């Protein structure tokens, strides 16, 4: 289980990732390949929903696991910044 501060940091890191990709104007999302969009949109939306509902850290970690699994499928197509943000979620808050 994460400490209080570690959980806050983890939630903030996930929020930065979600905010980058799922912005209202969709500029970043539209810049991604169709395959990356197809793989990441639903998992990121799941993570966003957990954040918006202030869901449990367990649910958020599970949602991030789905994001990471989807990202692994398109790893070679991910922009460097996005790949690093997703990889960092493995270690944030530990």
N, C-alpha and C positions, 0 to 999 in steps of 0.2 A: 504494500500500500504506500502511496506517496504521502509525504508530509504536506502540510498546508501550503507552504511556500512553493514546493515542487509542483503541486497540483495547479497552483495559480500560473506558474511559468509554463506548464504543459498546455493549459487551456489557452494562454496567450499565444503560444507558438502555433497551435492549431488554428486559432482565429486569424493569425497573420497569413497562413497558407490559404484558408478559405477566402479571406478578403482579397488576396491577390488574384485568385482564379475566378471566383464567383462574384465579381463586382457588378453593380447595376448596369454599367455601360458595356460589359462583356468584351471590352477591347482585348484584354489579356487572353481570355478564353478563346476568342475568335482567331488569335494569332497562333494558337496551337493546331497541330495537325488534326484531321478529323478522327483519326484513330485514338489519339490522346484524349480528345474531347469525349469520345464515346466511352473510353475506359474510366475516366476520372470524374465526370460530371455527377453521376449518381452517388459514388462513394463520398465525394466531397459534400454533396448535398446532405447526405446522412450525417456526416460529422457536423455540418452547420446546424442541422436540426437539434442535435444533442446539445450543442453550445447554446442555441437560442432557448431551449427548454431548461437550461441549467441542469442537464441530466447528470447522472452519476459519472464519476471518473472511470469506473469500469466500463460503462457504455461508450464513453468517449475513446478509451483505449481500444475497444473492439472496433469502433468505427474507423479509427486511424489504421488499424490493422487491415481493414478492407481497402483503404486508400493505398497503403503501402503495397498490398498484393496487386492491385490494379496497376499501380505505377511500375511494378516489376515487369509487367507484360509489355510495357511501352518504353522501358528505360532508355533505350537508344534514341528515342524521339523526344525525350523531355529536355527542355531548356535547362542549362546548367543550374541556374538559380532555383528553379522549381525542384529539380532532382535533389539539390542540397537541402532544401527546406524539408522535403519529405524524409530524407535520410536522417536529418537531425532529430526528427520526432522519436526515433528509437532511443535517443540518449537524453533528451530534454526531461528534466525532472528526476533523473536517477541519481 
